[in-house]
Amino acid sequence: MKTQKQWSQLKGENSWTMFKVLAEFVEGFETLNRIGPCVAIFGSARVRQDNPHYQLAIKIAARLTEEGFGVITGGGPGIMEAANKGAFENKGISVGLNIQLPFEQSTNKYIDADKNLRYHFFFVRKVMFVKYSQAFIAMPGGLGTLDELFEVLTLIQTGKINRVPIILVGSAFWEPMQNWISQTLIQQYAYVSPEDLDLISVVDTPDEVVNVILKFYEGEYSKGLRPTFEL
């Protein structure tokens, strides 16, 4: 049980934490306000370079840069590295939002030097992803990928951010989850509305990814290339 002195020290630490959080927000806003339209790419940090998903992420990022989009990733290895590599080698904008973790995470070498941000707080990092991405691509991944995917879905569902394309790449990987949402959450329990599934597109190729994004912004959201929300 904490003593009164320990509680007092904890309150002091919390006050200083506010300044650390604010500093991360300021650095992120000042850097990312200048980058223009970007697409976030999520995926496993454990994927090796010989994995087909790694090679696919390179191709997707390269196609996005051909259409004028920059690429934002978590800045680490695996799918993140592949996406940054595809953007960097195709002379596109390559952003990394790295996070301090006890394992797995290390900055990859394909991030633009002036767009390599490092975060201590997950929630600050998520704000940067959400605010400055005009589409979200989820490649196969683990708990972190699922966390990022469902956070974006929830924010759109609840109207906290503008609607943007959410694209799941790899039908063999994602369709079981999509079926579970449809059959269990929607049909069996009615915990999710049927129209919520319309927020998601499931594709397999780089061209399909690009087509979903371009079609979205040619329609009623043609003026949507702006920060996803305003503070």
ChimeraX commands (.cxc) that place a marker at each C-alpha (Angstrom):
marker #1 position 0.00,0.00,0.00 radius 0.5
marker #1 position 1.36,3.43,-0.92 radius 0.5
marker #1 position 2.21,5.90,1.83 radius 0.5
marker #1 position 1.10,9.54,1.78 radius 0.5
marker #1 position 4.64,10.55,0.74 radius 0.5
marker #1 position 4.61,8.11,-2.16 radius 0.5
marker #1 position 1.24,9.44,-3.32 radius 0.5
marker #1 position 2.58,13.00,-3.19 radius 0.5
marker #1 position 5.58,12.00,-5.29 radius 0.5
marker #1 position 3.27,10.29,-7.78 radius 0.5
marker #1 position 1.21,13.47,-8.15 radius 0.5
marker #1 position 4.37,15.40,-8.94 radius 0.5
marker #1 position 5.37,12.84,-11.55 radius 0.5
marker #1 position 1.94,13.11,-13.16 radius 0.5
marker #1 position 2.34,16.87,-13.48 radius 0.5
marker #1 position 5.64,16.49,-15.32 radius 0.5
marker #1 position 4.10,13.79,-17.53 radius 0.5
marker #1 position 1.67,16.39,-18.88 radius 0.5
marker #1 position 4.60,18.39,-20.24 radius 0.5
marker #1 position 6.12,15.29,-21.84 radius 0.5
marker #1 position 2.81,14.53,-23.54 radius 0.5
marker #1 position 2.47,18.12,-24.72 radius 0.5
marker #1 position 6.00,18.07,-26.17 radius 0.5
marker #1 position 5.22,14.96,-28.20 radius 0.5
marker #1 position 2.03,16.53,-29.55 radius 0.5
marker #1 position 3.80,19.77,-30.51 radius 0.5
marker #1 position 6.62,17.99,-32.34 radius 0.5
marker #1 position 4.16,15.77,-34.18 radius 0.5
marker #1 position 1.87,18.60,-35.27 radius 0.5
marker #1 position 4.74,20.80,-36.42 radius 0.5
marker #1 position 6.24,17.99,-38.49 radius 0.5
marker #1 position 3.13,16.39,-39.96 radius 0.5
marker #1 position 1.28,19.61,-40.79 radius 0.5
marker #1 position 3.71,19.97,-43.71 radius 0.5
marker #1 position 3.56,16.53,-45.32 radius 0.5
marker #1 position 0.40,16.61,-47.46 radius 0.5
marker #1 position -1.96,13.66,-48.16 radius 0.5
marker #1 position -0.71,10.38,-46.71 radius 0.5
marker #1 position -1.87,6.81,-46.24 radius 0.5
marker #1 position -1.18,4.82,-43.07 radius 0.5
marker #1 position -0.02,1.23,-43.48 radius 0.5
marker #1 position -0.27,-1.13,-40.50 radius 0.5
marker #1 position 1.06,-4.67,-40.24 radius 0.5
marker #1 position 3.19,-7.14,-38.34 radius 0.5
marker #1 position 6.64,-6.15,-37.12 radius 0.5
marker #1 position 7.65,-9.84,-37.22 radius 0.5
marker #1 position 7.46,-10.30,-40.99 radius 0.5
marker #1 position 10.82,-11.03,-42.64 radius 0.5
marker #1 position 12.00,-9.71,-45.99 radius 0.5
marker #1 position 11.37,-13.02,-47.79 radius 0.5
marker #1 position 7.72,-13.07,-46.69 radius 0.5
marker #1 position 5.19,-12.40,-49.51 radius 0.5
marker #1 position 3.43,-9.87,-47.29 radius 0.5
marker #1 position 6.66,-7.88,-47.02 radius 0.5
marker #1 position 7.05,-7.78,-50.78 radius 0.5
marker #1 position 3.39,-6.85,-51.23 radius 0.5
marker #1 position 3.72,-3.94,-48.80 radius 0.5
marker #1 position 6.64,-2.56,-50.84 radius 0.5
marker #1 position 4.54,-2.65,-54.00 radius 0.5
marker #1 position 1.51,-1.05,-52.34 radius 0.5
marker #1 position 3.57,1.82,-50.96 radius 0.5
marker #1 position 5.25,2.38,-54.33 radius 0.5
marker #1 position 1.86,2.55,-56.08 radius 0.5
marker #1 position 0.58,5.02,-53.51 radius 0.5
marker #1 position 3.51,7.35,-54.13 radius 0.5
marker #1 position 2.84,7.17,-57.86 radius 0.5
marker #1 position -0.59,8.63,-57.10 radius 0.5
marker #1 position 0.88,11.43,-55.00 radius 0.5
marker #1 position 0.33,9.98,-51.52 radius 0.5
marker #1 position 2.94,9.79,-48.81 radius 0.5
marker #1 position 3.17,6.75,-46.55 radius 0.5
marker #1 position 2.96,6.72,-42.74 radius 0.5
marker #1 position 3.97,3.66,-40.73 radius 0.5
marker #1 position 4.87,2.82,-37.18 radius 0.5
marker #1 position 8.50,3.19,-38.19 radius 0.5
marker #1 position 9.63,-0.28,-37.14 radius 0.5
marker #1 position 10.61,-3.51,-38.89 radius 0.5
marker #1 position 8.48,-6.00,-40.82 radius 0.5
marker #1 position 5.54,-4.62,-42.76 radius 0.5
marker #1 position 6.36,-1.11,-41.53 radius 0.5
marker #1 position 9.86,-1.30,-42.96 radius 0.5
marker #1 position 8.54,-2.68,-46.25 radius 0.5
marker #1 position 6.03,0.16,-46.62 radius 0.5
marker #1 position 8.62,2.82,-45.84 radius 0.5
marker #1 position 10.99,1.14,-48.28 radius 0.5
marker #1 position 8.43,1.19,-51.08 radius 0.5
marker #1 position 7.80,4.89,-50.55 radius 0.5
marker #1 position 11.44,5.85,-50.01 radius 0.5
marker #1 position 12.81,4.01,-53.05 radius 0.5
marker #1 position 10.07,5.49,-55.21 radius 0.5
marker #1 position 11.02,8.99,-54.02 radius 0.5
marker #1 position 7.79,9.49,-52.11 radius 0.5
marker #1 position 7.18,10.87,-48.64 radius 0.5
marker #1 position 8.12,8.25,-46.02 radius 0.5
marker #1 position 7.03,8.92,-42.43 radius 0.5
marker #1 position 7.79,6.83,-39.36 radius 0.5
marker #1 position 5.98,7.16,-36.02 radius 0.5
marker #1 position 8.13,4.98,-33.84 radius 0.5
marker #1 position 7.25,3.85,-30.33 radius 0.5
marker #1 position 9.53,2.91,-27.45 radius 0.5
marker #1 position 8.97,-0.78,-26.66 radius 0.5
marker #1 position 10.90,-3.35,-24.62 radius 0.5
marker #1 position 11.11,-5.63,-27.67 radius 0.5
marker #1 position 10.56,-5.76,-31.45 radius 0.5
marker #1 position 10.59,-2.06,-32.25 radius 0.5
marker #1 position 13.60,-0.41,-33.88 radius 0.5
marker #1 position 13.60,2.40,-36.41 radius 0.5
marker #1 position 13.95,1.22,-40.00 radius 0.5
marker #1 position 16.33,2.97,-42.40 radius 0.5
marker #1 position 13.76,3.93,-45.06 radius 0.5
marker #1 position 12.17,6.86,-43.20 radius 0.5
marker #1 position 12.84,10.41,-44.35 radius 0.5
marker #1 position 15.30,11.95,-41.88 radius 0.5
marker #1 position 13.04,14.92,-41.15 radius 0.5
marker #1 position 9.92,12.75,-40.72 radius 0.5
marker #1 position 11.22,10.21,-38.21 radius 0.5
marker #1 position 9.30,10.78,-34.98 radius 0.5
marker #1 position 9.73,8.81,-31.77 radius 0.5
marker #1 position 7.03,8.44,-29.14 radius 0.5
marker #1 position 6.85,7.27,-25.56 radius 0.5
marker #1 position 3.05,7.45,-25.36 radius 0.5
marker #1 position 0.92,5.16,-27.52 radius 0.5
marker #1 position -2.08,7.48,-27.42 radius 0.5
marker #1 position -0.11,10.45,-28.79 radius 0.5
marker #1 position 1.21,8.29,-31.61 radius 0.5
marker #1 position -2.31,7.13,-32.45 radius 0.5
marker #1 position -3.54,10.71,-32.67 radius 0.5
marker #1 position -0.84,11.42,-35.26 radius 0.5
marker #1 position -1.78,8.37,-37.31 radius 0.5
marker #1 position -5.46,9.23,-37.27 radius 0.5
marker #1 position -5.18,12.97,-37.86 radius 0.5
marker #1 position -2.79,12.87,-40.81 radius 0.5
marker #1 position -3.85,9.77,-42.78 radius 0.5
marker #1 position -6.34,9.98,-45.64 radius 0.5
marker #1 position -6.71,6.20,-45.74 radius 0.5
marker #1 position -5.76,3.23,-43.58 radius 0.5
marker #1 position -4.35,-0.02,-44.91 radius 0.5
marker #1 position -4.15,-3.04,-42.62 radius 0.5
marker #1 position -1.80,-5.76,-43.78 radius 0.5
marker #1 position -1.69,-9.09,-41.90 radius 0.5
marker #1 position -0.53,-8.51,-38.35 radius 0.5
marker #1 position -1.01,-9.22,-34.69 radius 0.5
marker #1 position -2.54,-7.48,-31.69 radius 0.5
marker #1 position -1.02,-4.08,-32.48 radius 0.5
marker #1 position -2.45,-4.14,-36.00 radius 0.5
marker #1 position -5.87,-5.17,-34.70 radius 0.5
marker #1 position -5.74,-2.44,-32.06 radius 0.5
marker #1 position -4.99,0.23,-34.66 radius 0.5
marker #1 position -7.61,-1.11,-37.06 radius 0.5
marker #1 position -10.46,-1.23,-34.54 radius 0.5
marker #1 position -9.58,2.14,-33.06 radius 0.5
marker #1 position -9.98,3.76,-36.49 radius 0.5
marker #1 position -13.22,1.86,-37.13 radius 0.5
marker #1 position -14.62,2.98,-33.78 radius 0.5
marker #1 position -13.70,6.61,-34.35 radius 0.5
marker #1 position -15.43,6.62,-37.73 radius 0.5
marker #1 position -18.45,4.69,-36.42 radius 0.5
marker #1 position -18.93,7.18,-33.60 radius 0.5
marker #1 position -18.40,10.22,-35.81 radius 0.5
marker #1 position -15.26,11.38,-34.02 radius 0.5
marker #1 position -13.28,11.55,-37.28 radius 0.5
marker #1 position -14.20,11.97,-40.92 radius 0.5
marker #1 position -14.90,8.84,-42.90 radius 0.5
marker #1 position -11.86,7.58,-44.81 radius 0.5
marker #1 position -11.09,4.35,-46.68 radius 0.5
marker #1 position -10.17,1.39,-44.49 radius 0.5
marker #1 position -8.60,-1.34,-46.59 radius 0.5
marker #1 position -7.71,-4.84,-45.40 radius 0.5
marker #1 position -5.09,-6.45,-47.64 radius 0.5
marker #1 position -5.11,-10.24,-47.87 radius 0.5
marker #1 position -8.53,-11.83,-48.18 radius 0.5
marker #1 position -7.33,-15.22,-46.88 radius 0.5
marker #1 position -6.12,-13.53,-43.69 radius 0.5
marker #1 position -8.97,-11.08,-43.08 radius 0.5
marker #1 position -12.14,-12.81,-44.34 radius 0.5
marker #1 position -12.47,-15.09,-41.26 radius 0.5
marker #1 position -12.56,-11.98,-39.07 radius 0.5
marker #1 position -15.01,-10.30,-41.42 radius 0.5
marker #1 position -17.23,-13.41,-41.30 radius 0.5
marker #1 position -17.10,-13.44,-37.49 radius 0.5
marker #1 position -18.21,-9.81,-37.37 radius 0.5
marker #1 position -21.02,-10.53,-39.81 radius 0.5
marker #1 position -22.27,-13.82,-38.37 radius 0.5
marker #1 position -21.64,-13.31,-34.65 radius 0.5
marker #1 position -21.59,-9.60,-33.88 radius 0.5
marker #1 position -24.23,-8.59,-36.42 radius 0.5
marker #1 position -26.52,-11.55,-37.09 radius 0.5
marker #1 position -26.37,-13.45,-33.80 radius 0.5
marker #1 position -26.07,-10.68,-31.22 radius 0.5
marker #1 position -26.82,-7.42,-33.09 radius 0.5
marker #1 position -23.90,-5.76,-31.30 radius 0.5
marker #1 position -22.75,-4.13,-34.54 radius 0.5
marker #1 position -24.88,-2.48,-37.26 radius 0.5
marker #1 position -24.80,-4.13,-40.71 radius 0.5
marker #1 position -23.73,-0.86,-42.34 radius 0.5
marker #1 position -20.58,-0.79,-40.21 radius 0.5
marker #1 position -19.13,-3.51,-42.42 radius 0.5
marker #1 position -19.43,-1.07,-45.33 radius 0.5
marker #1 position -16.56,0.87,-43.78 radius 0.5
marker #1 position -14.17,-1.94,-44.74 radius 0.5
marker #1 position -12.83,-3.05,-48.13 radius 0.5
marker #1 position -10.97,-6.37,-48.47 radius 0.5
marker #1 position -8.54,-6.61,-51.40 radius 0.5
marker #1 position -5.45,-8.51,-52.50 radius 0.5
marker #1 position -3.44,-6.39,-54.95 radius 0.5
marker #1 position -1.74,-2.97,-55.00 radius 0.5
marker #1 position -3.95,-1.79,-57.85 radius 0.5
marker #1 position -7.08,-2.71,-55.90 radius 0.5
marker #1 position -5.80,-0.73,-52.92 radius 0.5
marker #1 position -5.19,2.36,-55.05 radius 0.5
marker #1 position -8.52,2.01,-56.85 radius 0.5
marker #1 position -10.47,1.94,-53.57 radius 0.5
marker #1 position -8.78,5.15,-52.40 radius 0.5
marker #1 position -9.11,7.01,-55.70 radius 0.5
marker #1 position -12.76,6.00,-56.10 radius 0.5
marker #1 position -13.52,7.19,-52.58 radius 0.5
marker #1 position -12.03,10.62,-53.19 radius 0.5
marker #1 position -13.61,11.01,-56.62 radius 0.5
marker #1 position -17.08,10.79,-55.11 radius 0.5
marker #1 position -18.82,12.65,-52.32 radius 0.5
marker #1 position -15.57,12.89,-50.40 radius 0.5
marker #1 position -13.69,14.60,-53.25 radius 0.5
marker #1 position -12.79,17.49,-50.94 radius 0.5
marker #1 position -11.65,15.16,-48.17 radius 0.5
marker #1 position -7.87,15.41,-48.63 radius 0.5
marker #1 position -7.33,17.24,-45.40 radius 0.5
marker #1 position -6.51,16.29,-41.81 radius 0.5
marker #1 position -8.97,13.64,-40.71 radius 0.5
marker #1 position -10.15,15.77,-37.80 radius 0.5
marker #1 position -9.54,19.21,-36.34 radius 0.5
marker #1 position -8.75,19.79,-32.67 radius 0.5
marker link #1:1,2 radius 0.2
marker link #1:2,3 radius 0.2
marker link #1:3,4 radius 0.2
marker link #1:4,5 radius 0.2
marker link #1:5,6 radius 0.2
marker link #1:6,7 radius 0.2
marker link #1:7,8 radius 0.2
marker link #1:8,9 radius 0.2
marker link #1:9,10 radius 0.2
marker link #1:10,11 radius 0.2
marker link #1:11,12 radius 0.2
marker link #1:12,13 radius 0.2
marker link #1:13,14 radius 0.2
marker link #1:14,15 radius 0.2
marker link #1:15,16 radius 0.2
marker link #1:16,17 radius 0.2
marker link #1:17,18 radius 0.2
marker link #1:18,19 radius 0.2
marker link #1:19,20 radius 0.2
marker link #1:20,21 radius 0.2
marker link #1:21,22 radius 0.2
marker link #1:22,23 radius 0.2
marker link #1:23,24 radius 0.2
marker link #1:24,25 radius 0.2
marker link #1:25,26 radius 0.2
marker link #1:26,27 radius 0.2
marker link #1:27,28 radius 0.2
marker link #1:28,29 radius 0.2
marker link #1:29,30 radius 0.2
marker link #1:30,31 radius 0.2
marker link #1:31,32 radius 0.2
marker link #1:32,33 radius 0.2
marker link #1:33,34 radius 0.2
marker link #1:34,35 radius 0.2
marker link #1:35,36 radius 0.2
marker link #1:36,37 radius 0.2
marker link #1:37,38 radius 0.2
marker link #1:38,39 radius 0.2
marker link #1:39,40 radius 0.2
marker link #1:40,41 radius 0.2
marker link #1:41,42 radius 0.2
marker link #1:42,43 radius 0.2
marker link #1:43,44 radius 0.2
marker link #1:44,45 radius 0.2
marker link #1:45,46 radius 0.2
marker link #1:46,47 radius 0.2
marker link #1:47,48 radius 0.2
marker link #1:48,49 radius 0.2
marker link #1:49,50 radius 0.2
marker link #1:50,51 radius 0.2
marker link #1:51,52 radius 0.2
marker link #1:52,53 radius 0.2
marker link #1:53,54 radius 0.2
marker link #1:54,55 radius 0.2
marker link #1:55,56 radius 0.2
marker link #1:56,57 radius 0.2
marker link #1:57,58 radius 0.2
marker link #1:58,59 radius 0.2
marker link #1:59,60 radius 0.2
marker link #1:60,61 radius 0.2
marker link #1:61,62 radius 0.2
marker link #1:62,63 radius 0.2
marker link #1:63,64 radius 0.2
marker link #1:64,65 radius 0.2
marker link #1:65,66 radius 0.2
marker link #1:66,67 radius 0.2
marker link #1:67,68 radius 0.2
marker link #1:68,69 radius 0.2
marker link #1:69,70 radius 0.2
marker link #1:70,71 radius 0.2
marker link #1:71,72 radius 0.2
marker link #1:72,73 radius 0.2
marker link #1:73,74 radius 0.2
marker link #1:74,75 radius 0.2
marker link #1:75,76 radius 0.2
marker link #1:76,77 radius 0.2
marker link #1:77,78 radius 0.2
marker link #1:78,79 radius 0.2
marker link #1:79,80 radius 0.2
marker link #1:80,81 radius 0.2
marker link #1:81,82 radius 0.2
marker link #1:82,83 radius 0.2
marker link #1:83,84 radius 0.2
marker link #1:84,85 radius 0.2
marker link #1:85,86 radius 0.2
marker link #1:86,87 radius 0.2
marker link #1:87,88 radius 0.2
marker link #1:88,89 radius 0.2
marker link #1:89,90 radius 0.2
marker link #1:90,91 radius 0.2
marker link #1:91,92 radius 0.2
marker link #1:92,93 radius 0.2
marker link #1:93,94 radius 0.2
marker link #1:94,95 radius 0.2
marker link #1:95,96 radius 0.2
marker link #1:96,97 radius 0.2
marker link #1:97,98 radius 0.2
marker link #1:98,99 radius 0.2
marker link #1:99,100 radius 0.2
marker link #1:100,101 radius 0.2
marker link #1:101,102 radius 0.2
marker link #1:102,103 radius 0.2
marker link #1:103,104 radius 0.2
marker link #1:104,105 radius 0.2
marker link #1:105,106 radius 0.2
marker link #1:106,107 radius 0.2
marker link #1:107,108 radius 0.2
marker link #1:108,109 radius 0.2
marker link #1:109,110 radius 0.2
marker link #1:110,111 radius 0.2
marker link #1:111,112 radius 0.2
marker link #1:112,113 radius 0.2
marker link #1:113,114 radius 0.2
marker link #1:114,115 radius 0.2
marker link #1:115,116 radius 0.2
marker link #1:116,117 radius 0.2
marker link #1:117,118 radius 0.2
marker link #1:118,119 radius 0.2
marker link #1:119,120 radius 0.2
marker link #1:120,121 radius 0.2
marker link #1:121,122 radius 0.2
marker link #1:122,123 radius 0.2
marker link #1:123,124 radius 0.2
marker link #1:124,125 radius 0.2
marker link #1:125,126 radius 0.2
marker link #1:126,127 radius 0.2
marker link #1:127,128 radius 0.2
marker link #1:128,129 radius 0.2
marker link #1:129,130 radius 0.2
marker link #1:130,131 radius 0.2
marker link #1:131,132 radius 0.2
marker link #1:132,133 radius 0.2
marker link #1:133,134 radius 0.2
marker link #1:134,135 radius 0.2
marker link #1:135,136 radius 0.2
marker link #1:136,137 radius 0.2
marker link #1:137,138 radius 0.2
marker link #1:138,139 radius 0.2
marker link #1:139,140 radius 0.2
marker link #1:140,141 radius 0.2
marker link #1:141,142 radius 0.2
marker link #1:142,143 radius 0.2
marker link #1:143,144 radius 0.2
marker link #1:144,145 radius 0.2
marker link #1:145,146 radius 0.2
marker link #1:146,147 radius 0.2
marker link #1:147,148 radius 0.2
marker link #1:148,149 radius 0.2
marker link #1:149,150 radius 0.2
marker link #1:150,151 radius 0.2
marker link #1:151,152 radius 0.2
marker link #1:152,153 radius 0.2
marker link #1:153,154 radius 0.2
marker link #1:154,155 radius 0.2
marker link #1:155,156 radius 0.2
marker link #1:156,157 radius 0.2
marker link #1:157,158 radius 0.2
marker link #1:158,159 radius 0.2
marker link #1:159,160 radius 0.2
marker link #1:160,161 radius 0.2
marker link #1:161,162 radius 0.2
marker link #1:162,163 radius 0.2
marker link #1:163,164 radius 0.2
marker link #1:164,165 radius 0.2
marker link #1:165,166 radius 0.2
marker link #1:166,167 radius 0.2
marker link #1:167,168 radius 0.2
marker link #1:168,169 radius 0.2
marker link #1:169,170 radius 0.2
marker link #1:170,171 radius 0.2
marker link #1:171,172 radius 0.2
marker link #1:172,173 radius 0.2
marker link #1:173,174 radius 0.2
marker link #1:174,175 radius 0.2
marker link #1:175,176 radius 0.2
marker link #1:176,177 radius 0.2
marker link #1:177,178 radius 0.2
marker link #1:178,179 radius 0.2
marker link #1:179,180 radius 0.2
marker link #1:180,181 radius 0.2
marker link #1:181,182 radius 0.2
marker link #1:182,183 radius 0.2
marker link #1:183,184 radius 0.2
marker link #1:184,185 radius 0.2
marker link #1:185,186 radius 0.2
marker link #1:186,187 radius 0.2
marker link #1:187,188 radius 0.2
marker link #1:188,189 radius 0.2
marker link #1:189,190 radius 0.2
marker link #1:190,191 radius 0.2
marker link #1:191,192 radius 0.2
marker link #1:192,193 radius 0.2
marker link #1:193,194 radius 0.2
marker link #1:194,195 radius 0.2
marker link #1:195,196 radius 0.2
marker link #1:196,197 radius 0.2
marker link #1:197,198 radius 0.2
marker link #1:198,199 radius 0.2
marker link #1:199,200 radius 0.2
marker link #1:200,201 radius 0.2
marker link #1:201,202 radius 0.2
marker link #1:202,203 radius 0.2
marker link #1:203,204 radius 0.2
marker link #1:204,205 radius 0.2
marker link #1:205,206 radius 0.2
marker link #1:206,207 radius 0.2
marker link #1:207,208 radius 0.2
marker link #1:208,209 radius 0.2
marker link #1:209,210 radius 0.2
marker link #1:210,211 radius 0.2
marker link #1:211,212 radius 0.2
marker link #1:212,213 radius 0.2
marker link #1:213,214 radius 0.2
marker link #1:214,215 radius 0.2
marker link #1:215,216 radius 0.2
marker link #1:216,217 radius 0.2
marker link #1:217,218 radius 0.2
marker link #1:218,219 radius 0.2
marker link #1:219,220 radius 0.2
marker link #1:220,221 radius 0.2
marker link #1:221,222 radius 0.2
marker link #1:222,223 radius 0.2
marker link #1:223,224 radius 0.2
marker link #1:224,225 radius 0.2
marker link #1:225,226 radius 0.2
marker link #1:226,227 radius 0.2
marker link #1:227,228 radius 0.2
marker link #1:228,229 radius 0.2
marker link #1:229,230 radius 0.2
marker link #1:230,231 radius 0.2
view
